[in-house]
């Protein structure tokens, strides 16, 4: 699991489709849904951790993009 698309495909396996309209909000919601899946025991720890790392990375990239856009 290396990209946001990979995380979306993981969530899609559980019929979870996320589109809020703003990429940062989408990432936040994906992280919440992933947490819930892990707590429910349907996602194993290695998969969960890889997905969380991807989401954090994508969120940071989006923050940088937003800050550069405002300059």
DSSP file (Angstrom, degrees, kcal/mol; ACC not computed):
  #  RESIDUE AA STRUCTURE BP1 BP2  ACC     N-H-->O    O-->H-N    N-H-->O    O-->H-N    TCO  KAPPA ALPHA  PHI   PSI    X-CA   Y-CA   Z-CA
    1    1 A X              0   0    0      0, 0.0    53,-0.1     0, 0.0     3,-0.1   0.000 360.0 360.0 360.0 115.8    0.0    0.0    0.0
    2    2 A X        +     0   0    0      1,-0.1     2,-0.3    51,-0.0     3,-0.0   0.566 360.0  47.9-129.9 -17.1    1.7    3.1   -1.3
    3    3 A X  S  > S-     0   0    0      1,-0.1     4,-1.5    55,-0.0     3,-0.2  -0.816  78.4-111.1-130.2 166.5   -0.9    5.6   -2.5
    4    4 A X  H  > S+     0   0    0     -2,-0.3     4,-2.5     1,-0.2     5,-0.2   0.854 118.6  60.2 -62.0 -34.5   -4.1    7.2   -1.5
    5    5 A X  H  > S+     0   0    0      1,-0.2     4,-2.4     2,-0.2    -1,-0.2   0.893 100.9  53.9 -60.3 -39.8   -5.7    5.2   -4.3
    6    6 A X  H  > S+     0   0    0      2,-0.2     4,-1.9    -3,-0.2    -1,-0.2   0.899 109.0  48.3 -61.7 -40.6   -4.6    2.0   -2.5
    7    7 A X  H  X S+     0   0    0     -4,-1.5     4,-2.5     2,-0.2     5,-0.2   0.909 109.8  52.7 -66.3 -41.3   -6.3    3.2    0.7
    8    8 A X  H  X S+     0   0    0     -4,-2.5     4,-2.2     1,-0.2    -2,-0.2   0.901 108.7  50.2 -60.0 -40.3   -9.5    4.0   -1.3
    9    9 A X  H  X S+     0   0    0     -4,-2.4     4,-1.2     2,-0.2    -1,-0.2   0.868 108.7  52.4 -67.2 -35.7   -9.5    0.5   -2.7
   10   10 A X  H >< S+     0   0    0     -4,-1.9     3,-0.6     2,-0.2     4,-0.5   0.944 112.2  44.7 -62.5 -48.2   -9.1   -1.0    0.7
   11   11 A X  H ><>S+     0   0    0     -4,-2.5     5,-1.9     1,-0.2     3,-1.6   0.867 106.3  61.5 -64.3 -35.5  -12.1    1.0    2.0
   12   12 A X  H ><5S+     0   0    0     -4,-2.2     3,-2.0     1,-0.3    -1,-0.2   0.808  91.7  66.4 -61.2 -30.8  -14.0    0.1   -1.1
   13   13 A X  T <<5S+     0   0    0     -4,-1.2    -1,-0.3    -3,-0.6    -2,-0.2   0.761 105.6  43.9 -61.1 -23.8  -13.7   -3.6   -0.1
   14   14 A X  T < 5S-     0   0    0     -3,-1.6    -1,-0.3    -4,-0.5    -2,-0.2   0.096 124.1-104.9-107.1  20.2  -15.9   -2.7    2.8
   15   15 A X  T < 5S+     0   0    0     -3,-2.0     2,-0.6     1,-0.2    -3,-0.2   0.856  74.2 143.2  57.7  39.4  -18.3   -0.6    0.7
   16   16 A X      < +     0   0    0     -5,-1.9     2,-0.5    -8,-0.2    -1,-0.2  -0.943  24.2 179.0-111.1 113.2  -16.9    2.6    2.1
   17   17 A X        -     0   0    0     -2,-0.6     2,-0.6    -3,-0.1    -9,-0.0  -0.967   9.3-161.9-116.5 124.3  -16.8    5.4   -0.5
   18   18 A X        +     0   0    0     -2,-0.5     2,-0.2   -10,-0.1     8,-0.1  -0.927  28.0 141.1-115.5 120.8  -15.4    8.7    0.6
   19   19 A X        +     0   0    0     -2,-0.6     4,-0.1     1,-0.1    -2,-0.0  -0.734   1.2 155.2-153.9 106.5  -16.0   12.0   -1.3
   20   20 A X        -     0   0    0      2,-0.2     3,-0.1    -2,-0.2    -1,-0.1   0.722  62.2-107.5-100.5 -30.1  -16.6   15.1    0.7
   21   21 A X  S    S+     0   0    0      1,-0.2     2,-0.4     2,-0.0     3,-0.1   0.096  95.6  74.6 125.3 -23.6  -15.4   17.6   -1.9
   22   22 A X  S  > S-     0   0    0      1,-0.1     4,-2.4     0, 0.0     3,-0.4  -0.988  74.6-136.7-122.6 130.9  -12.2   18.8   -0.4
   23   23 A X  H  > S+     0   0    0     -2,-0.4     4,-2.4     1,-0.2     5,-0.2   0.863 103.2  51.9 -56.4 -41.9   -9.2   16.5   -0.5
   24   24 A X  H  > S+     0   0    0      1,-0.2     4,-2.3     2,-0.2    -1,-0.2   0.896 110.9  48.3 -63.1 -39.2   -8.1   17.2    3.1
   25   25 A X  H  > S+     0   0    0     -3,-0.4     4,-2.6     2,-0.2    -1,-0.2   0.889 109.5  53.3 -67.4 -38.5  -11.6   16.4    4.4
   26   26 A X  H  X S+     0   0    0     -4,-2.4     4,-2.5     2,-0.2    -2,-0.2   0.925 109.4  48.4 -60.4 -44.5  -11.6   13.2    2.4
   27   27 A X  H  X S+     0   0    0     -4,-2.4     4,-2.2     2,-0.2    -2,-0.2   0.912 110.9  51.0 -63.7 -42.6   -8.3   12.1    3.9
   28   28 A X  H  X S+     0   0    0     -4,-2.3     4,-2.0     1,-0.2    -2,-0.2   0.929 112.2  46.2 -58.6 -46.4   -9.6   12.9    7.4
   29   29 A X  H  X S+     0   0    0     -4,-2.6     4,-2.5     1,-0.2    -2,-0.2   0.880 110.0  53.5 -67.2 -37.9  -12.8   10.9    6.8
   30   30 A X  H  X S+     0   0    0     -4,-2.5     4,-2.5     1,-0.2    -1,-0.2   0.904 107.9  51.7 -61.7 -40.2  -10.8    8.0    5.4
   31   31 A X  H  X S+     0   0    0     -4,-2.2     4,-2.4     2,-0.2    -2,-0.2   0.906 110.2  48.5 -63.5 -41.4   -8.6    7.9    8.5
   32   32 A X  H  X S+     0   0    0     -4,-2.0     4,-2.1     2,-0.2    -2,-0.2   0.920 112.6  47.6 -63.9 -44.0  -11.7    7.8   10.7
   33   33 A X  H  X S+     0   0    0     -4,-2.5     4,-2.2     1,-0.2    -2,-0.2   0.897 111.3  51.2 -64.9 -39.7  -13.2    5.0    8.7
   34   34 A X  H  X S+     0   0    0     -4,-2.5     4,-2.3     2,-0.2    -2,-0.2   0.913 108.2  52.1 -63.5 -42.9   -9.9    3.1    8.8
   35   35 A X  H  X S+     0   0    0     -4,-2.4     4,-2.6     1,-0.2    -2,-0.2   0.917 109.8  49.6 -57.6 -44.1   -9.8    3.5   12.6
   36   36 A X  H  X S+     0   0    0     -4,-2.1     4,-1.9     1,-0.2    -1,-0.2   0.890 109.9  50.1 -64.5 -40.0  -13.3    2.1   12.9
   37   37 A X  H  <>S+     0   0    0     -4,-2.2     5,-2.0     2,-0.2     6,-0.9   0.895 112.1  48.0 -64.8 -39.3  -12.4   -0.9   10.7
   38   38 A X  H ><5S+     0   0    0     -4,-2.3     3,-1.1     1,-0.2    -2,-0.2   0.924 111.2  49.7 -67.6 -43.9   -9.3   -1.6   12.7
   39   39 A X  H 3<5S+     0   0    0     -4,-2.6    -1,-0.2     1,-0.3    -2,-0.2   0.843 108.3  54.2 -62.9 -33.1  -11.3   -1.3   16.0
   40   40 A X  T 3<5S-     0   0    0     -4,-1.9    -1,-0.3    -5,-0.2    -2,-0.2   0.602 114.3-121.4 -77.2 -10.9  -13.9   -3.7   14.6
   41   41 A X  T < 5S+     0   0    0     -3,-1.1    -3,-0.2    -4,-0.5    -2,-0.1   0.657  82.0 114.0  83.0  16.5  -11.1   -6.2   13.9
   42   42 A X  S   <S+     0   0    0     -5,-2.0     2,-0.4     1,-0.1    -4,-0.2   0.597  70.3  55.8 -95.7 -12.0  -11.7   -6.5   10.1
   43   43 A X  S    S-     0   0    0     -6,-0.9    -2,-0.2    -9,-0.1    -1,-0.1  -0.983  85.7-129.1-119.7 130.3   -8.4   -4.9    9.1
   44   44 A X     >  -     0   0    0     -2,-0.4     4,-2.5     1,-0.1     5,-0.2  -0.301  25.5-106.8 -75.8 163.6   -5.2   -6.4   10.4
   45   45 A X  H  > S+     0   0    0      1,-0.2     4,-2.9     2,-0.2     5,-0.2   0.892 114.7  51.4 -61.5 -45.8   -2.5   -4.3   12.1
   46   46 A X  H  > S+     0   0    0      1,-0.2     4,-2.2     2,-0.2    -1,-0.2   0.921 113.9  45.2 -59.8 -41.5    0.1   -4.3    9.3
   47   47 A X  H  > S+     0   0    0      2,-0.2     4,-2.4     1,-0.2    -1,-0.2   0.921 113.5  50.8 -64.7 -44.0   -2.5   -3.1    6.8
   48   48 A X  H  X S+     0   0    0     -4,-2.5     4,-2.4     1,-0.2    -2,-0.2   0.931 111.5  46.8 -58.8 -48.6   -3.9   -0.6    9.2
   49   49 A X  H  X S+     0   0    0     -4,-2.9     4,-2.2     2,-0.2    -1,-0.2   0.899 111.8  50.0 -65.3 -41.1   -0.4    0.9    9.9
   50   50 A X  H  X S+     0   0    0     -4,-2.2     4,-2.2    -5,-0.2    -1,-0.2   0.924 112.5  47.8 -61.7 -44.2    0.5    1.1    6.2
   51   51 A X  H  X S+     0   0    0     -4,-2.4     4,-2.4     1,-0.2    -2,-0.2   0.891 110.1  52.0 -65.3 -39.8   -2.7    2.8    5.4
   52   52 A X  H  X S+     0   0    0     -4,-2.4     4,-2.5     2,-0.2    -1,-0.2   0.898 108.9  50.8 -64.0 -39.9   -2.3    5.3    8.2
   53   53 A X  H  X S+     0   0    0     -4,-2.2     4,-2.5     2,-0.2    -2,-0.2   0.926 110.5  49.0 -63.1 -44.2    1.2    6.2    7.1
   54   54 A X  H  X S+     0   0    0     -4,-2.2     4,-2.6     1,-0.2    -2,-0.2   0.923 111.9  48.9 -60.2 -44.6   -0.1    6.8    3.5
   55   55 A X  H  X S+     0   0    0     -4,-2.4     4,-2.3     2,-0.2    -2,-0.2   0.900 111.3  48.9 -65.1 -41.2   -2.9    9.0    4.8
   56   56 A X  H  X S+     0   0    0     -4,-2.5     4,-2.4     2,-0.2    -1,-0.2   0.923 112.4  49.0 -63.0 -43.3   -0.6   11.1    7.0
   57   57 A X  H  X S+     0   0    0     -4,-2.5     4,-2.4     1,-0.2    -2,-0.2   0.938 112.6  46.6 -61.8 -47.6    1.8   11.5    4.1
   58   58 A X  H  X S+     0   0    0     -4,-2.6     4,-2.2     1,-0.2    -1,-0.2   0.872 110.9  53.1 -63.6 -36.9   -1.0   12.6    1.7
   59   59 A X  H  X S+     0   0    0     -4,-2.3     4,-2.4     2,-0.2    -1,-0.2   0.926 109.2  48.8 -64.7 -44.1   -2.4   15.0    4.4
   60   60 A X  H  X S+     0   0    0     -4,-2.4     4,-2.4     1,-0.2    -2,-0.2   0.912 110.6  50.8 -61.4 -42.9    1.0   16.6    4.8
   61   61 A X  H  X S+     0   0    0     -4,-2.4     4,-2.4     1,-0.2    -1,-0.2   0.907 110.6  49.2 -60.8 -40.9    1.4   17.0    1.0
   62   62 A X  H  X S+     0   0    0     -4,-2.2     4,-2.6     2,-0.2    -2,-0.2   0.886 109.0  52.5 -67.0 -38.8   -2.0   18.6    0.8
   63   63 A X  H  X S+     0   0    0     -4,-2.4     4,-2.5     2,-0.2    -2,-0.2   0.925 110.8  47.8 -61.3 -44.2   -1.1   21.0    3.7
   64   64 A X  H  X S+     0   0    0     -4,-2.4     4,-2.4     1,-0.2    -2,-0.2   0.910 111.3  50.6 -62.5 -42.3    2.0   22.0    1.8
   65   65 A X  H  X S+     0   0    0     -4,-2.4     4,-1.8     1,-0.2    -2,-0.2   0.918 111.2  48.3 -62.0 -43.4    0.0   22.5   -1.4
   66   66 A X  H  X S+     0   0    0     -4,-2.6     4,-1.3     2,-0.2    -2,-0.2   0.911 112.2  48.4 -63.2 -43.3   -2.5   24.6    0.4
   67   67 A X  H  X S+     0   0    0     -4,-2.5     4,-0.5     1,-0.2    -1,-0.2   0.879 112.2  48.9 -67.9 -36.1    0.1   26.8    2.1
   68   68 A X  H >< S+     0   0    0     -4,-2.4     3,-0.6     1,-0.2    -1,-0.2   0.834 108.1  55.4 -69.0 -31.9    2.0   27.3   -1.3
   69   69 A X  H 3< S+     0   0    0     -4,-1.8    -1,-0.2     1,-0.2    -2,-0.2   0.809 103.7  54.4 -69.6 -29.8   -1.3   28.2   -2.9
   70   70 A X  H 3<        0   0    0     -4,-1.3    -1,-0.2     1,-0.2    -2,-0.2   0.621 360.0 360.0 -81.4 -12.9   -2.0   31.0   -0.4
   71   71 A X    <<        0   0    0     -3,-0.6    -1,-0.2    -4,-0.5    -2,-0.1   0.478 360.0 360.0 -76.5 360.0    1.4   32.7   -1.1
